[in-house]
């Protein structure tokens, strides 16, 4: 049985591309955040880190993950 001091919580970054003006930029995805605009509309954004170390907040539709994590999950045929 695991004891409390054996538990490790790890926040993992994921490699991704950020699509800007039809160009792809390499980045690391850190996490999702929920935002609210001036009209009180909620939306989801991602916190990413570019190769030069700059941190940015980007719209979820601009993020393309490239680590193929989905391949590690089993899907039934026809899904």
N, C-alpha and C positions, 0 to 999 in steps of 0.2 A: 504494500500500500504506500502510495506517495505521501510524503509529509510536506507541509507547507513550504519548507525551505528547498524542496525539490522542484517546485513549480517554476517554470520559466515562461515569461510572457515576452514574445518577440514581435516587434513591428517590422514587417518585411516591406522593402521597396520593390517595385516591379519596373522592368524596362519598358519603355513605350516610345511612341512617336507622337508628336504634337503636330496636327495639321493646321498650318497657317498660310493663307494666300496660295493654296494648292501646292505647298512645299511641306516636306516632313522634316522635323527637327528632333534629334535624339534627346530623350529626357528620362528621368526616373520619377515614377509616380509614388507619392507618399501616402495620400489618404483622400477620402471624399469629405466634403464639407457641405452643409446646408446654408444657403444665403437667402436674404430677403432684400428685394430691390426697393426703390423709393416709393413704388406703388403698392408695397406690401405683398408682392408676388414672391413665392418661394421657388428656388431653383437649386440644382446640385452643381457643384464645381469640384475640380480636382486640384490638389496642391502638388505641383511638380517641380523638379529641379533640373535645370539645363546642364549641359556639359561644362559650362564655365562657372557653375556653382550658383547661378542666379535662381531664385525661387519665384514661382509665378502661380497665379490662380487662373485656371482655364475652364471653359465650358466643357461639360462632360462629352459633348459630341465632337470635340477636337482631339480626344485621346484615343489612340490605337495601341493596345497592348501587343507586345511582340514576344512574350515569353511562352506562348502556347500552353498555358496552364490548363486550358480546357481539355487537352489531350490526356491529362492524367485522370480524368473522370470517365466512368463507364456509362455509356448510353446504350439503350436497346436499339436494335436495328429499326430503321424507319423513323427515328426521331429527328 
